[in-house]
Amino acid sequence: MKGMDMQQMNDSQPEDQKLSLLGSISLGTGVMIGAGIFVLMGQIAELVGDLFPIAFIAGAIVVGFSSYSYVKFSNSYPSSGGVAKFLTKSYGPGTATGTFSLLMYVSMVIAESLVAGTFGAYTLRLFPEEYAGYASILGVLLIAIAYIINISGNKVIEATATFTAIIKVAGIAILAIAGLAISGFPTTVGNYVAENGQSFSKEFAFVAALALSILAFKGFTTITNQGGDVKDPHKNVGRSIIISILICTVIYVTLALSVAGGLSIPEIITAKDYALAEAARPAFGEWGTIMTIVLAMIATISGVIASVYSASRMLNMLSMMKQVPDLNRAKKIKNPALIFTVVLAISLTILFDLTRIASIGAIFYLIMDIAIHWGLIRYLRKKVKFNPIIPSIAILLDIVILSAFIYIKYLSDPFVLIVAAIGLVLIVLSQRLFMYSHTDKDGNMDMGTDGM
C-alpha cells in the first residue's frame, strides 16, 4: 500500500454501495444500545444504588462534551480509519498514534465481547437454570454469525442494521413508556446506596460509575470508522454521531426510570446481567419477560454486527497505514482484519465475565479519549476550527472519572487493573518494536500515509 493516497482508500466503495445517513445512524445506535441498556444498567446500579438513572443523564452530558472533538475531526477528515486517522493527524505516524489507535481498537473488540455475552445471558433466561453456564457459548455463536454477515457486503450490513435498529428502538420505547405508565416513576432517589462493602462515599462511587455510563454511549465513536463508506461524509458522519447520541440518551434515561420504578435495587443487582428481563415481569407478566428477552436478542445481534464491522475496518486501516503489520500479506486469506477481530472477540467472550469485560473496556476507552482531545488542542488549532474550551472540559472530566474508577477497582477487583495494565504494556511495547523495525538509519519511518 506504499504511496497510496488516503482519499483513494476512502473513495474505494462505489457511491451506490455507500451507507446512507440512516444506515450510519443504525450502525451507531446498534453498537450503543446493544451493550449499554441491557447489561450496564445493573452494573451501574451495583455501584450507585437508586441514583443509576441520574448516572445515565450525567454520562450523556460527559459524552456530549467528548463527542465535540469527534464531530470536528469527522467533518474535517472523514475516513474509514476514523479514530486512527484522527490520531495520525494529531501526533503523526509512530508509536503514540499506534498505541492510542490500538487502545481504541481493543475497546471496540471488548464491546463486541460484552454485547455477545449479554446476548447469551438474556437468551438463556428462556431455558432452565442448569443451562446458565452456556452464555459464553451462545456469545461465540453470535460472533460467528456476525462474521458471516460482515463478509456479505455493505448493503447486507446496512439492511440488517436498519431492520434490527427499528425493531429494537421501537420495542424499547414501548417497553419504557408502558413500564413507566404501569409502575410509575421511582418515588425516592438517593436514599438507597448499594452495599459494595468498601470505604468510599456514594458521591465517589457515582463519579466512578460514570465510566460505565460513558461506555454505554461509546458506540458513537465507531461511526467515525464509516467515513470512507458513508455518502457525503463531511456532513453525515458528524450528523450521525449527534443523532445517535440523542436517540440513545432518551432511550437510556426513560428505560432506567422505568426499571427503577418496577424493581428494587437489590433485585436489579441480583439480576444485573439480565436486569431488563426481570424489570418487565412485574409490569407485564411472563409474556412481557419473554418479549423483553427477544428484544434483547435482536438488539445484541445488531450490536455485534455493527461492532465487528467498525472494529475490522479500523484494524484494516491501521494495516494500510503501517501502524500494524501488513495483514493483507497472506493473499489466500480473505479479509484478515475481520478474521483477527472475530477471533479476539471470541477469546475475550470465553475468558472474562461481563463485569470485567466492561471495566477493561472503560479504562482503555477513557485513555484513548483523552488522547483524542489533547491531540486536537495541542496540534491542530491552526488546521481545524473549534472552541478549545470544550475539549479541555472533556479532558478534565475524563481524568476525574478514570481516576475514581481505577481507585474503586483497586479496592474491589484489582485483577481488572492487572489485566488492563498488562494489555497496555503489551500494546506500547509491540508498537515500539514494530515502529523500530521499519525505521531507517536516518530515523524516517516508511509509513503508508502519503496524501494524508
Secondary structure as UniProt FT lines:
FT   TURN            2..3
FT   HELIX           6..10
FT   HELIX           15..17
FT   HELIX           21..36
FT   TURN            37..39
FT   HELIX           40..48
FT   HELIX           49..51
FT   HELIX           52..76
FT   TURN            80..82
FT   HELIX           83..91
FT   HELIX           95..123
FT   HELIX           124..126
FT   HELIX           129..134
FT   HELIX           135..150
FT   TURN            151..152
FT   HELIX           154..183
FT   HELIX           202..217
FT   HELIX           218..226
FT   TURN            227..229
FT   HELIX           233..262
FT   HELIX           265..270
FT   HELIX           272..274
FT   HELIX           275..320
FT   TURN            321..322
FT   HELIX           327..329
FT   TURN            331..332
FT   HELIX           336..351
FT   HELIX           354..379
FT   TURN            381..383
FT   HELIX           389..412
FT   HELIX           414..437
FT   TURN            441..442
FT   TURN            450..451
//
